[in-house]
Amino acid sequence: MTLKVAILARRAELSQWQVESLNIASRYLDVALYLVAPDKASQTPEFQHMAYRLLTAFSLNNRLTRRATFAMPMEALQELSLESGKDGLRLPFLVVDALIARGITAIINFGPSIEPPAGLDVIAYASPGSSYYGGGAAGFEEMRAGAQCAEIRVEKHSANTPVAAVLAHCYSRVYHHSYMRTASDYQHNAMLLLKPAMERLVVGDCLTTVESCPRTEIPGNLAVMAFVFRMGHRYLRRLLYGALVEKRWNVIIAEFSGFVGLDNLSITRGRVPVLGKSHSFYADPFFSHDGQKIRLEALNKYNGVGEILELDVDSLEPSEAYLTGWHYSYPFSFCENGREYLLPEVSSHSEPYVIAAPFTEGAEVIPLEGFDGRRVLDGTLFIHDGYHYIFGGLDGSAESCLYLYYSQALTGPYRAHPKNPIVIDPRLARMGGRIQVVDGQIYRFGQNNSRGYGDGLTVCEIVSLSPDDYRERIVGSVGFVDACGPHTVDISNGRMVMDFYTDTFSLFAGYRRLSARILRQLRGRKPNVGGGCRIL
């Protein structure tokens, strides 16, 4: 089912993110008209708003804001002038009548905020902490308020209705040291939101109703200068942190007695291993299938890349690293038909693959079909109702977006879930450990990256999982009171293992970060499955 719609914009070209949002949602849209209505008020170069204009001109220049053309016949392009209405701008009555006569039922508004006309719905982006997305810069108000995330909504506005129907919503991360990164993440996530909104609109559904967001006043010069000063101060602090502070990651094994109290953990209530001489941290721990070993990422202090090794559960003594040569992390393990497998993260050099036990020289490396070049981060497999599901992030958006793939066989072919991305929220999108089944209920751990990478987990209950549907709800969190983290947790036989980090002063912190990044770039990315896999 498709909806016949018109697009309202300020100019004949849209931003790239707007074009891509329409393309992603195209199966639900029949775009019949493209209406151009310049917002004359926003084009007035008032002196008191000059700083804001300069800030947005420099900060909002990225791939997603570049001008792009939405493919339509020239005869579908029409220019018009908006009129003054009761509470703002409105479409001329003759234009409204013409739209209705053509069978158009809704207007997707990327232009000035308008009053919803009788007989037509207006679909618009909104954010409770900012102005309407089409009329203000993304994330500005959230950064001013010190928020961790920016909420993005797609709303349906109808005539003579004081509330808006929320068709879809998500969150993007606020980078307090960078307006450019904040806006880019906002635009990327907004781009993905129109499709689920149209899915609900065609069936007459919505998530909830809310009061319409008021249009935010454009900030004055003094407010913008204060904003830039605070952002610059945070950027300087970030540079000093990167140059002089190291995150010392390690793992802890402790007793598990239930989900109550997991937000109040302490690194004094468990056993912590001593790092091996050739490794600078341990992270991403998982139990082996028999529960006798802990597999984890160990960062090689000499080349800055991750290796996989094992710890004995009782003694916490490490083995020799046995996955080396490229960067390996997140050694998720599982058992099928009596055989154990590893699904390590190999996004630096390959599409996902599994390794069959025994994990010795010459171990069987099994490619997974259907990923078509996608590099999956923190891939986590879960078998449910006869299907193999792989949860994971994609390179470039893993901190905010979670994707799901499914197959009836371990080796595939895997298909992208129709609800992808199934989560758009930096507080819980990136996978943070094995999916657990407790008393018949399914729980997923998602990394909370809204405050920074790796600082805690969000616990979500999966309430619907099938090849056609995915839904979850937040039920708790996991965190330490005397350390940062975790960002990975595993539970087995009444025990849990997780990672944490503490900040430590080091004159070599910046050197190590920079050298590790340069080394990874020099190694490059090879498009081969299993390429570079070396098991010692």
C-alpha positions, 0 to 999 in steps of 0.5 A: 500500500502506498500513500499519494503525497506532496513534498514541501521544501524551501528550494528545488533541491533537498539536502542529501539526508532528505533525499535518502530518507525518501528513497528508503521509504519509497515503497510506501510513497507515491510522490505526486508533487514537489512544492517549493515555498521559500521561507523569507523570514529565515533568509533575512540576514538580521545582525542579531542572528549573524553568529548563528548563521555563521555557526551553522554555515561552518558546522553543518557542511557535510555529506548529508547536508549537501544539495541533492535532487529528488528524481521527479518530472519537471511538471511535478515541480511547482513554486508557491508563496505561503500566506499568513494564517491564524498561528503561522504560515499556511498554504493558499486555499487554492493550492490545498483544493488542487492537492486534494483534487489530485488525490494527495492525502499528506504533505511531507514537510521539509520546508517552513513550518505550516498550519495543517490544512483541512483535508491534508495531514502534514508529516514533519520532523520534530525534536522536543529539545529543538525547533522543527528539524526543517527550520532549525539546526540539529542538536543545537538546543540539546548541546546548550542544555547539556543533554546526553541524547537528542530525541528525533520524531516524525509527527503527523499534524492534522487540522483542528487537532491540538496534538500531534501523532508520533509515527516514529521516534529515535535518538542521536548522540550529543557530542558536547565537544563537536557541533558538527558530529552532533548534527551529522549523527542527528541527520543520519538517524533522522534519515532512517526514521521516515520509513518506519513512520510511513509504515505506521501511517499507511495502516493508520497507527501511531506510537502516541500523541503529544503536544506539538513542539513550539518553534524555537527562537533563533539564538542571538549573537551572545548566546552563540558566542557562549555556546562556542566558548563552552564547546571549545573548552570541552574540545580542549579537555578532550584533547588533553584527555586523549594525550594524557589519560589511558583507559585501563580495561580489565575483566571481573568475574563475580557471582550472579544472583539476578538482575536486581542490583546490576546498576550498583556493582563494584570491582571489589566484589569479584576476581580480577586477573593480572594482565599479561606482559604483552597486553595492555588491556583485557575486554569483551569477555565471554564464557566458553560453552562448558564454562571453564574458560573465559575468552576475551580480547587482549590488546597487544601493547606492541602493535595496538591490535586486538588478539583473542586469548583464554583465561582459566575460570578458576586460576585466571591464568592466560593462554597464549593468544590464538587469534592474531595477525589482524584486529580481533575482538568480541569473541562470542561463542556458541554451541550447535549440534554438540560443536562449539563455534566462535563468532569473533568481530573481524570487521577490520578485515572481513565479512563475518565468519565463524570458526569451529572448535577445536581452536587450534592451527588449521581450525575450520573457518566457515563463511556466512552467506548473505552479508554482501560485503557488510562488516558487522561489529559485535556480532551476536548470534541467537537461535529462536523458533528455528531461526538463526539471528545475528545482531550487530552494528555496521561500520560508521553507525554502530554506536547508534544503530543496531541491525538484525539478520536471520537465516534458517541455517547457521551458514546462511544465507542471511537476510536483512530484517525488514525492520532494520535498523531495529534500534536507533538509540546510542543508549542501547544500540550496540551489542554488549554481550550474549542474549540471555533467556531467564524464566522464559523471557529474553534479555538483550544487553546494549552498550550505553554510549551516550556519555562516551564509549563503553560506560555501562549497559542498558538491559532490554527485554525482547518482547517480539522476535520473528523474521517480520517483527522486532520489539523490545523495551528497556527494563534496567541497566548495568554499571559500576559505582567505582569504575566505568563500564561495563560494555560487555557482559556474559552470564553462565552457571550462576557467574557473570564476567564483564569488563570495566575501565579506570582512567590512568595518567600516562605521558604516552597515552597520546602516542599509543592512541596515535600509533595504534590508529596509524598501524591499523590504517596501514594494514588496510581492509581486505575484502576477503572472508576469513582473510588474515585469520591466523590461529596459533 
